[in-house]
Amino acid sequence: MTDRTVAAAFVPGHITGLFTVNQTADPATTGSRGAGFTLTDGVTVTVRPADERSLSLDGEPTDIESVRRVLDELAIDAAVEIVTDLPIGTGFGLSGGMGLGTALAANEGFELGRTETELIRVAHIADVEAGTGLGDVVAQARGGIVLRLDPGSPPHGRLDGIPGTERVEFLTLGELSTPAVLTDHPETITNAGTRALEKLQSDPTSEQFIETASEFSAEVGLATPRLQSILADVEAAGGVASMAMLGETVFAFGHDLSEAGYEPTVSQIDPSGAHVCE
């Protein structure tokens, strides 16, 4: 019988700046092309042996579909405890992060013998089938400023990256419905995202990323009036900011939100990606 021990994994939050919608009949090849970055803030998932499944988020019982689907695919019962310092449902890729953290911790604690590619695939499929994300998991597994060049989980998805550990500022105002946005605007998003990614690939720098993300946000028109007001204030102060895809969250590098008169949460780009905790 496989030994079972308590294990934990950390998965960074992920902010998408630009993306496409690439739907296929296979959730493993479904995903998105685009670009985003991971944060030093994220989720820690602890998996404990248990006779019956349970799931808690910041100490409160909950049900998260991506996590449930991962446990189903791995065929285990466990008590899953999730702690995060980021707000849920506001564009930080936490559904995918919780699923990936569960897969990594369960593989460690239950000695499942799965490879990283297999675990990323399981978490990506769970996020896609739950309708909560298309490209967060693969980016969270890699870390840094991530370019998603081909959609899907490994071995299908192809990634590249832009070096950087920039200071990140963000303000979170509320939630946006991910499934509704993807259903209502797929062609507009994909056309704009394709052009934006090509532009970023021609000048792969962190400065070009934030500029391109800002242009993409303006073109797809997903920013709420409150976000538009903040983006305008940052621009008027000589800075550049953009909208997290998909949540009512605005982000900037450096001090651009602070210099526009706001009091943002401060984080940093995390270059290391998801990992099992020591």
C-alpha positions as CSV (number, residue, x, y, z in Angstrom):
1,M,0.0,0.0,0.0
2,T,1.3,3.5,-0.8
3,D,2.5,5.5,2.2
4,R,0.5,8.7,2.8
5,T,1.9,11.8,4.4
6,V,1.0,15.4,4.7
7,A,2.4,17.5,1.9
8,A,2.0,21.1,0.7
9,A,2.6,23.1,-2.5
10,F,2.8,26.8,-3.3
11,V,1.5,28.2,-6.6
12,P,2.0,31.8,-7.5
13,G,-0.9,34.0,-8.5
14,H,-1.1,34.8,-12.2
15,I,-2.2,37.9,-14.0
16,T,-3.0,37.7,-17.7
17,G,-2.4,40.8,-19.7
18,L,-3.5,39.6,-23.1
19,F,-4.9,36.4,-24.5
20,T,-6.8,34.5,-27.1
21,V,-9.6,31.9,-26.8
22,N,-8.7,28.5,-28.4
23,Q,-11.5,26.0,-27.9
24,T,-11.2,22.4,-29.2
25,A,-13.0,19.1,-28.5
26,D,-10.1,18.1,-26.2
27,P,-9.6,20.0,-22.9
28,A,-5.9,19.2,-23.1
29,T,-5.5,21.1,-26.3
30,T,-8.0,23.8,-25.4
31,G,-6.4,26.9,-23.9
32,S,-5.1,30.3,-24.8
33,R,-2.2,32.1,-26.4
34,G,-1.1,35.3,-24.7
35,A,1.1,36.7,-22.0
36,G,1.0,37.2,-18.3
37,F,3.1,37.1,-15.1
38,T,3.2,35.3,-11.8
39,L,3.3,36.9,-8.4
40,T,5.2,36.2,-5.2
41,D,1.7,36.2,-3.6
42,G,-0.3,33.0,-4.3
43,V,-1.9,30.0,-2.8
44,T,-0.5,27.3,-0.5
45,V,-2.3,24.0,-0.7
46,T,-1.9,21.3,2.0
47,V,-3.1,17.8,1.4
48,R,-3.7,15.5,4.3
49,P,-4.6,11.8,4.3
50,A,-8.3,11.4,5.2
51,D,-11.0,8.8,4.9
52,E,-13.4,11.3,3.5
53,R,-12.8,14.3,1.3
54,S,-13.0,17.8,2.7
55,L,-11.9,21.2,1.4
56,S,-11.4,24.5,3.2
57,L,-10.3,27.9,2.0
58,D,-8.7,30.2,4.6
59,G,-10.3,28.0,7.3
60,E,-13.8,27.9,5.9
61,P,-15.4,24.8,4.3
62,T,-15.9,25.3,0.6
63,D,-16.2,23.5,-2.8
64,I,-13.9,24.4,-5.6
65,E,-14.6,22.5,-8.8
66,S,-11.1,22.5,-10.2
67,V,-9.8,20.9,-7.0
68,R,-12.6,18.3,-6.9
69,R,-11.8,17.4,-10.5
70,V,-8.1,17.0,-9.7
71,L,-8.9,14.7,-6.8
72,D,-11.2,12.7,-9.1
73,E,-8.6,12.3,-11.8
74,L,-5.9,11.3,-9.2
75,A,-8.4,8.9,-7.6
76,I,-7.7,9.9,-4.0
77,D,-9.6,11.1,-1.0
78,A,-7.9,13.7,1.1
79,A,-8.5,16.8,3.3
80,V,-7.4,19.8,1.3
81,E,-6.6,23.0,3.1
82,I,-6.0,26.2,1.0
83,V,-4.6,29.5,2.2
84,T,-4.2,32.5,0.0
85,D,-3.4,36.2,0.4
86,L,-5.1,37.1,-2.9
87,P,-8.8,37.8,-3.5
88,I,-10.8,35.1,-5.2
89,G,-12.4,35.6,-8.5
90,T,-10.6,38.9,-9.4
91,G,-8.1,37.9,-12.1
92,F,-5.3,36.1,-10.2
93,G,-5.8,32.6,-11.6
94,L,-6.6,31.1,-8.2
95,S,-8.9,28.3,-9.4
96,G,-6.1,27.0,-11.6
97,G,-3.6,27.6,-8.9
98,M,-5.6,25.6,-6.3
99,G,-6.0,22.7,-8.8
100,L,-2.3,22.7,-9.6
101,G,-1.3,23.0,-5.9
102,T,-3.6,20.1,-5.1
103,A,-2.0,18.0,-7.8
104,L,1.5,18.7,-6.7
105,A,0.9,18.2,-3.0
106,A,-1.2,15.0,-3.6
107,N,1.5,13.6,-5.8
108,E,4.1,14.2,-3.1
109,G,2.0,13.1,-0.1
110,F,0.4,10.1,-1.7
111,E,3.6,9.1,-3.6
112,L,1.6,8.8,-6.8
113,G,4.7,8.8,-9.0
114,R,3.3,11.3,-11.6
115,T,5.6,13.5,-13.7
116,E,5.4,17.3,-13.7
117,T,3.9,17.2,-17.2
118,E,1.2,14.8,-16.1
119,L,0.3,16.9,-13.0
120,I,0.2,20.1,-15.1
121,R,-2.0,18.4,-17.6
122,V,-4.4,17.1,-14.9
123,A,-4.7,20.6,-13.4
124,H,-5.1,22.4,-16.8
125,I,-7.9,20.0,-17.8
126,A,-9.6,20.5,-14.5
127,D,-9.5,24.3,-14.9
128,V,-10.8,24.2,-18.5
129,E,-13.6,21.8,-17.6
130,A,-14.6,23.9,-14.6
131,G,-14.8,26.9,-16.9
132,T,-12.5,29.0,-14.7
133,G,-9.4,29.3,-16.8
134,L,-7.6,28.6,-20.1
135,G,-3.9,29.4,-19.6
136,D,-3.2,30.1,-15.9
137,V,-2.0,26.6,-14.9
138,V,0.8,26.3,-17.5
139,A,2.0,29.8,-16.7
140,Q,1.9,29.2,-12.9
141,A,3.9,26.0,-13.4
142,R,6.7,28.0,-15.2
143,G,6.8,31.3,-13.4
144,G,7.9,34.8,-14.4
145,I,6.6,36.8,-17.4
146,V,5.2,34.0,-19.5
147,L,4.5,34.0,-23.2
148,R,2.0,31.3,-24.1
149,L,2.8,30.7,-27.8
150,D,0.6,27.6,-28.3
151,P,-2.5,26.7,-26.4
152,G,-3.1,23.7,-24.1
153,S,-1.4,21.7,-21.5
154,P,2.0,20.0,-22.1
155,P,3.1,18.5,-24.4
156,H,0.8,20.6,-26.6
157,G,1.3,24.1,-25.1
158,R,4.5,25.9,-26.0
159,L,5.9,28.6,-23.7
160,D,8.6,31.2,-23.7
161,G,9.4,33.9,-21.2
162,I,10.7,37.5,-20.6
163,P,13.3,37.9,-17.9
164,G,12.2,40.1,-15.1
165,T,11.4,40.4,-11.4
166,E,9.6,43.8,-11.4
167,R,7.8,45.4,-8.6
168,V,4.0,45.0,-9.2
169,E,1.2,47.2,-7.9
170,F,-2.4,46.3,-8.1
171,L,-5.9,47.4,-7.0
172,T,-8.8,45.0,-6.8
173,L,-12.3,46.3,-7.0
174,G,-14.4,43.2,-7.6
175,E,-15.2,40.1,-9.7
176,L,-16.0,39.5,-13.3
177,S,-17.6,36.3,-14.6
178,T,-14.9,34.4,-16.6
179,P,-17.3,32.0,-18.4
180,A,-19.6,34.9,-19.6
181,V,-16.7,36.9,-20.9
182,L,-15.2,34.0,-22.9
183,T,-18.6,33.1,-24.3
184,D,-19.7,36.6,-25.3
185,H,-16.5,37.9,-26.9
186,P,-14.3,35.1,-28.2
187,E,-13.6,36.4,-31.7
188,T,-13.0,40.0,-30.6
189,I,-10.6,38.8,-27.9
190,T,-8.8,36.3,-30.1
191,N,-8.2,38.7,-32.9
192,A,-6.9,41.4,-30.5
193,G,-4.9,38.9,-28.6
194,T,-3.2,37.5,-31.7
195,R,-2.1,41.0,-32.8
196,A,-0.9,41.9,-29.3
197,L,1.1,38.7,-28.9
198,E,2.8,39.3,-32.2
199,K,3.7,42.8,-31.2
200,L,5.1,41.6,-27.9
201,Q,7.2,38.9,-29.5
202,S,8.8,41.5,-31.7
203,D,10.0,43.4,-28.6
204,P,9.9,41.0,-25.7
205,T,10.5,43.3,-22.7
206,S,8.6,44.0,-19.6
207,E,8.0,47.6,-20.8
208,Q,6.5,46.3,-24.0
209,F,4.4,43.8,-22.1
210,I,2.6,46.5,-20.0
211,E,2.2,48.7,-23.0
212,T,0.8,45.9,-25.1
213,A,-1.5,44.7,-22.3
214,S,-2.9,48.2,-21.9
215,E,-3.6,48.5,-25.7
216,F,-5.2,45.0,-25.6
217,S,-7.4,46.0,-22.7
218,A,-8.6,49.1,-24.5
219,E,-9.3,47.3,-27.7
220,V,-11.4,44.4,-26.2
221,G,-13.4,46.9,-24.0
222,L,-13.7,44.6,-21.0
223,A,-12.8,47.3,-18.4
224,T,-15.6,48.5,-16.2
225,P,-16.1,52.3,-15.7
226,R,-14.3,52.1,-12.4
227,L,-11.3,50.5,-14.0
228,Q,-11.4,52.9,-16.9
229,S,-11.2,55.8,-14.4
230,I,-8.1,54.4,-12.7
231,L,-6.4,53.6,-16.0
232,A,-7.0,57.2,-17.1
233,D,-5.6,58.6,-13.9
234,V,-2.4,56.5,-14.3
235,E,-2.0,57.7,-17.9
236,A,-2.5,61.3,-16.9
237,A,0.2,60.9,-14.3
238,G,2.6,59.6,-17.0
239,G,2.4,55.9,-16.2
240,V,1.0,52.8,-17.8
241,A,-1.5,50.4,-16.2
242,S,-3.8,47.7,-17.5
243,M,-6.6,45.3,-16.5
244,A,-6.1,41.8,-15.1
245,M,-7.8,39.3,-17.4
246,L,-10.3,38.5,-16.1
247,G,-11.3,40.5,-13.0
248,E,-12.0,44.0,-11.9
249,T,-8.3,44.5,-11.0
250,V,-5.9,47.0,-12.4
251,F,-2.1,46.5,-12.3
252,A,1.1,48.3,-13.1
253,F,4.8,47.8,-12.8
254,G,7.0,50.0,-10.6
255,H,5.2,52.8,-8.8
256,D,2.7,53.9,-11.5
257,L,-0.4,53.4,-9.4
258,S,1.2,55.0,-6.4
259,E,2.3,58.0,-8.4
260,A,-1.2,58.4,-9.7
261,G,-2.4,58.9,-6.1
262,Y,-3.6,55.4,-5.2
263,E,-2.7,53.1,-2.4
264,P,-2.2,49.7,-4.1
265,T,-1.2,46.3,-2.9
266,V,2.5,45.7,-3.6
267,S,3.9,42.5,-4.8
268,Q,6.7,41.3,-7.2
269,I,7.0,39.0,-10.2
270,D,7.9,35.5,-9.0
271,P,10.3,33.8,-11.4
272,S,10.3,30.3,-9.9
273,G,6.8,29.0,-10.5
274,A,4.8,26.4,-8.6
275,H,6.7,24.0,-6.3
276,V,6.3,21.5,-3.5
277,C,7.0,23.1,-0.1
278,E,10.0,21.8,1.9
